[in-house]
Amino acid sequence: MILYGLKTCDTCRKAQKVLDGAEYVDVRTDGVPQDVLERALRVFGDAVVNTRSTTWRGLDEQERARPALELLREHPTLMKRPLITEGDEMWLGWGKDVQAALQERT
């Protein structure tokens, strides 16, 4: 299991505590592999882009209109967090639904 997040994100830290054995990838320093981003966009659509983030608020309208994949490659902190992968499965965020689905696996 791989958890993509930010070391400074409280939600990511909570997820990391629960998913003790998960490999942690800091998106700011290590980025997210292109294939993982592409798959996340296919699975979750625009929900992958966190439009409530500080990074998003710092973008002008022209930048915001760019394709999501380009934005996420250039600004990995725009990704909603955490993004959790295990094999062919993916989960986005750390809502009660994601927690319940993952706690069944541990």
N, C-alpha and C positions, 0 to 999 in steps of 0.2 A: 504494500500500500504506500502511495506517495501523497504527501500533503504539500500543496503549493500555497505559500502564504508569505506574510511579512513577519519578521521577528518582532517588530514593534506593535503588531496588531493583537489586541487583547483577545479577540475572537479566535484568531489562529492559535494563540497560546492555550486557550481552553480546549480547542480541538486536539491539539498536540498532547495535552495531558491525558485525555480520554483515549486517544489512539496511540498509546504508548510505543508500540512497535513500528509505527509508520516512519518512513524516511521523510525528512523535512527538507523542502527546497525553498529557499528565500528568493522570491521572484525579483527582488530589487538587485541582488548580487548575482544570482545564477540564471535568472530568466526562466521562461517556460518553453519547452521544445515546440517547434512549429507544428508538428503533428498533433500534439496535445491541445494546443490552442485551436487548431482547425476542427478537431473533434469536439471540443467543448462548445465552439460556436454552432456546430451542427446540432448538438444535443440540447443546448440551453438557449440558443439564439442570442439576442441582444442583452439578455439577462447577465451575460458574462461581463459586460461593461458596467462598472459601478458609477452611475451618474450622480451619486451623492458624495463622491470622494473629493478631497481637496484638489487632487490632480485634475479632475474633470472641470471643477469650477475655475481652474486656472487656464483652461483652453478657450480660445475664441471660437466663434460660430463656424468659421471656415475649417478649423481643425476638427471640431466635433462632427462635422459632416463627412469626414474621411471614413473609409471602410473600417469596421471594428478590428479586423485582424491587423491592419497597419497601425492603428492606435495602440493596440495591446503590445505589439512588437516594440514600438517606440517608447511607450509608457507602461511598463508592466504593472505599475502600482494602480492602474485603472481597472485591473481585474477584480471582480467580486471575489471575496476570500472567505474561507479557504476553498480551493479547488482540490478535490480528493479523487484519486484514481486508484483502481485496483483491477488489473487485467483489462477487460473491456467495459467495466462499469465506471461511472463518474457521478460525483455528487458536488453540488455547488452551494456554498454558504454553510452555516452551522445552525440552521433552524431545528425545531423539534423533530420534523420529519426526517432530516438527515441524521440527527443524533440517534433516533430510534432505529433507522435502517442500519446504521453502522454498529450500534451496540448489539444488535442481533448477531453480528458477524464475529464479535470478540468473545 
